Amino acid sequence: MKIKFTCRECFLEGVATYDSVQVINDDLHSYTCSKGHKNVYFLKNEKFELLMESAVYAIIDGYYREAVSSMTSSYERLQEFALKILFRKNGLYDEIFNKAWKEVSQQSERQLGAFIFLYTLEYKKTPDSLTNNERRFRNDVIHKGEFPSYANTIEYCKRITDLTYSVLETIRSSDEQIIYNLSEEKQQSMLKRFEEMKIRPFTHLERTFINLHHHISSFEKKDLEIYIEEIMKKKYA
């Protein structure tokens, strides 16, 4: 998936230059614009947001297997994000979280189990989860190489977005400040890297289906198919 960045040097010169840059695992994205100016941006979005957005574009381009895979990964990374918040809420910071996460990081079922139990313990209710048929569909696509139809892909992806909204609504209602603190800490860490690199700090918050950090307090629930239509109109306008 690619994101459009605005070159700051061009902007200061009064020219609007937009370049599509491939998303990478590092939050810092370096690129040279079409005019030859070097840019480094801190991408503020959470990983689960970007994976969900990648799934949306995969659907638009007709890559339904890839959409199912990206949506699945998005929900797994959401679970990791939620667990980090629960650890922080109980006074356990990144060093302890990272040590615990290392024990389950290679097995998605262990991650799911940890998420279900800690979520239930904290919020006194079990999180909604995929049905057996939905898990079977996911496994057939990801592990058995099946090619899903558009209709089945949309149905599965809408289900993942519903699960995501449900988790985020619960977390936001009681732990909004922790979400904000984690975002600020990550930004401060990035600013230190900018200082070490001796370059001007620029940040970018991509508009996504979730838009977590655009409106932490409010929660705008969207319909996936309508969102896809909106993206298609912009893409092919």
C-alpha positions as CSV (number, residue, x, y, z in Angstrom):
1,M,0.0,0.0,0.0
2,K,1.2,3.5,-0.8
3,I,0.4,6.8,0.9
4,K,0.7,10.3,-0.6
5,F,3.0,12.7,1.1
6,T,3.4,16.4,0.5
7,C,6.9,17.6,0.0
8,R,7.6,20.3,2.5
9,E,10.3,22.0,0.5
10,C,8.0,22.3,-2.5
11,F,5.2,23.6,-0.2
12,L,7.5,26.3,1.1
13,E,8.3,27.2,-2.5
14,G,4.6,27.6,-3.2
15,V,4.3,24.4,-5.2
16,A,2.0,21.5,-4.3
17,T,3.9,18.2,-4.9
18,Y,2.4,14.9,-3.9
19,D,4.3,11.6,-4.1
20,S,3.1,8.1,-3.4
21,V,5.4,6.3,-0.9
22,Q,5.3,2.6,-0.1
23,V,4.3,1.9,3.6
24,I,7.0,0.1,5.5
25,N,7.3,-1.4,9.0
26,D,9.3,1.6,10.3
27,D,7.2,4.6,11.4
28,L,9.8,6.8,9.7
29,H,9.3,7.1,5.9
30,S,12.1,8.6,3.9
31,Y,11.7,9.5,0.2
32,T,12.9,12.0,-2.4
33,C,10.1,13.9,-4.1
34,S,9.7,14.3,-7.9
35,K,11.6,17.7,-7.6
36,G,14.6,16.1,-5.9
37,H,13.9,17.2,-2.3
38,K,14.6,14.7,0.5
39,N,11.8,14.2,3.0
40,V,11.4,12.2,6.2
41,Y,7.9,11.7,7.7
42,F,6.7,10.1,10.9
43,L,3.6,8.2,10.1
44,K,1.4,8.3,13.2
45,N,-1.3,5.7,12.3
46,E,-1.4,2.5,14.2
47,K,-0.5,-0.7,12.3
48,F,-3.9,-2.3,12.5
49,E,-5.4,0.8,10.8
50,L,-2.9,0.6,7.9
51,L,-3.5,-3.1,7.5
52,M,-7.2,-2.6,7.3
53,E,-6.7,0.2,4.8
54,S,-4.5,-2.2,2.8
55,A,-7.4,-4.7,2.7
56,V,-9.7,-2.0,1.4
57,Y,-7.4,-1.2,-1.5
58,A,-6.9,-4.9,-2.2
59,I,-10.7,-5.2,-2.5
60,I,-10.8,-2.3,-4.9
61,D,-8.1,-3.8,-7.1
62,G,-9.7,-7.2,-7.1
63,Y,-7.2,-9.0,-4.8
64,Y,-9.6,-10.7,-2.5
65,R,-7.2,-13.3,-1.0
66,E,-4.9,-10.5,0.0
67,A,-7.9,-8.5,1.4
68,V,-8.8,-11.4,3.7
69,S,-5.2,-11.8,4.8
70,S,-4.8,-8.1,5.5
71,M,-8.0,-7.9,7.4
72,T,-7.1,-10.9,9.5
73,S,-3.7,-9.4,10.3
74,S,-5.4,-6.1,11.1
75,Y,-7.5,-7.7,13.8
76,E,-4.5,-9.6,15.2
77,R,-2.6,-6.3,15.5
78,L,-5.7,-4.7,17.1
79,Q,-5.5,-7.4,19.8
80,E,-1.9,-6.6,20.4
81,F,-2.7,-2.9,20.7
82,A,-5.5,-3.6,23.1
83,L,-3.3,-5.8,25.3
84,K,-0.7,-3.1,25.4
85,I,-3.3,-0.7,26.7
86,L,-4.5,-3.2,29.3
87,F,-0.9,-3.7,30.5
88,R,-0.4,0.0,30.7
89,K,-3.6,0.4,32.6
90,N,-2.3,-2.0,35.3
91,G,1.0,-0.2,35.6
92,L,3.0,-2.6,33.4
93,Y,5.0,-0.8,30.8
94,D,6.6,-1.7,27.5
95,E,9.6,-3.7,28.8
96,I,7.3,-6.1,30.6
97,F,4.8,-6.2,27.8
98,N,7.4,-6.9,25.2
99,K,8.8,-9.8,27.3
100,A,5.4,-11.3,27.7
101,W,4.4,-10.7,24.0
102,K,7.6,-12.5,22.9
103,E,6.2,-15.7,24.3
104,V,3.0,-15.6,22.1
105,S,4.2,-13.5,19.1
106,Q,4.6,-16.5,16.8
107,Q,1.2,-18.1,17.5
108,S,-2.0,-16.3,16.7
109,E,-4.2,-18.6,18.8
110,R,-2.1,-17.9,21.9
111,Q,-2.5,-14.2,21.2
112,L,-6.2,-14.5,20.9
113,G,-6.5,-16.5,24.1
114,A,-4.5,-13.8,26.0
115,F,-6.6,-11.1,24.5
116,I,-9.9,-12.8,25.4
117,F,-9.0,-13.5,29.0
118,L,-7.4,-10.1,29.8
119,Y,-10.2,-8.2,28.0
120,T,-12.8,-10.2,30.0
121,L,-11.0,-9.7,33.3
122,E,-10.8,-5.9,32.7
123,Y,-14.1,-5.1,31.2
124,K,-16.3,-7.8,32.8
125,K,-17.5,-9.1,29.4
126,T,-16.1,-11.4,26.7
127,P,-15.2,-9.8,23.4
128,D,-17.2,-10.9,20.3
129,S,-15.3,-13.3,18.1
130,L,-15.4,-15.0,14.7
131,T,-17.8,-17.9,14.4
132,N,-16.5,-21.4,13.4
133,N,-17.7,-20.9,9.9
134,E,-15.9,-17.5,9.7
135,R,-12.7,-19.1,11.0
136,R,-13.0,-21.9,8.5
137,F,-13.4,-19.4,5.7
138,R,-10.3,-17.5,6.8
139,N,-8.2,-20.6,7.1
140,D,-9.3,-22.0,3.7
141,V,-8.3,-18.7,2.1
142,I,-5.0,-18.1,4.0
143,H,-3.8,-21.7,4.5
144,K,-5.4,-23.7,1.7
145,G,-5.0,-21.2,-1.0
146,E,-8.7,-20.8,-1.9
147,F,-9.8,-17.8,-4.0
148,P,-12.8,-16.2,-2.3
149,S,-15.6,-14.4,-4.1
150,Y,-16.2,-10.7,-3.8
151,A,-19.4,-11.3,-1.8
152,N,-17.7,-13.7,0.7
153,T,-14.7,-11.3,1.0
154,I,-16.9,-8.3,1.7
155,E,-18.9,-10.4,4.3
156,Y,-15.8,-11.4,6.1
157,C,-14.1,-8.0,6.0
158,K,-17.3,-6.3,7.3
159,R,-17.3,-8.8,10.2
160,I,-13.7,-7.9,11.1
161,T,-14.6,-4.2,11.0
162,D,-17.5,-4.8,13.3
163,L,-15.2,-6.7,15.7
164,T,-12.7,-3.9,15.5
165,Y,-15.3,-1.2,16.3
166,S,-16.6,-3.2,19.2
167,V,-13.2,-3.5,20.8
168,L,-12.3,0.2,20.2
169,E,-15.6,1.4,21.5
170,T,-15.0,-0.4,24.8
171,I,-11.4,0.8,25.1
172,R,-12.2,4.3,24.2
173,S,-15.0,4.6,26.7
174,S,-12.7,3.9,29.7
175,D,-9.1,4.2,28.5
176,E,-9.0,7.2,26.1
177,Q,-6.2,8.8,28.0
178,I,-4.0,5.7,27.7
179,I,-4.5,5.7,24.0
180,Y,-3.5,9.3,23.8
181,N,-0.5,8.8,26.1
182,L,0.8,5.9,23.9
183,S,0.5,8.0,20.8
184,E,2.3,10.9,22.4
185,E,5.1,8.7,23.7
186,K,5.6,7.2,20.2
187,Q,5.8,10.7,18.7
188,Q,8.3,11.8,21.3
189,S,10.4,8.8,20.5
190,M,10.3,9.7,16.8
191,L,11.2,13.3,17.5
192,K,14.4,12.0,19.2
193,R,15.2,10.1,16.1
194,F,14.7,13.3,14.1
195,E,17.1,15.1,16.4
196,E,19.7,12.4,15.9
197,M,19.3,12.5,12.2
198,K,19.5,16.4,12.4
199,I,16.5,16.9,10.2
200,R,13.3,18.9,10.5
201,P,10.4,16.8,12.0
202,F,7.4,16.3,9.9
203,T,4.4,14.1,10.8
204,H,1.6,12.6,8.8
205,L,-1.7,11.1,10.0
206,E,-3.4,9.3,7.1
207,R,-7.1,9.3,6.9
208,T,-8.3,5.7,7.2
209,F,-11.4,3.7,7.7
210,I,-10.8,3.7,11.5
211,N,-9.2,7.2,12.0
212,L,-8.2,6.3,15.5
213,H,-6.2,9.4,16.3
214,H,-8.3,11.9,14.3
215,H,-11.1,11.6,16.9
216,I,-10.2,9.6,20.0
217,S,-13.1,10.9,22.0
218,S,-15.8,10.5,19.3
219,F,-16.4,7.4,17.3
220,E,-17.6,7.6,13.7
221,K,-18.7,4.2,12.6
222,K,-18.6,3.7,8.9
223,D,-20.0,1.2,6.5
224,L,-17.3,-0.7,4.6
225,E,-19.0,-0.8,1.2
226,I,-19.8,2.9,1.3
227,Y,-16.2,3.6,2.3
228,I,-15.0,1.5,-0.7
229,E,-17.3,3.5,-3.0
230,E,-15.9,6.7,-1.7
231,I,-12.3,5.6,-2.3
232,M,-13.1,4.4,-5.8
233,K,-14.7,7.8,-6.7
234,K,-11.5,9.6,-5.5
235,K,-9.2,7.0,-7.2
236,Y,-10.9,7.1,-10.6
237,A,-12.1,10.7,-10.6
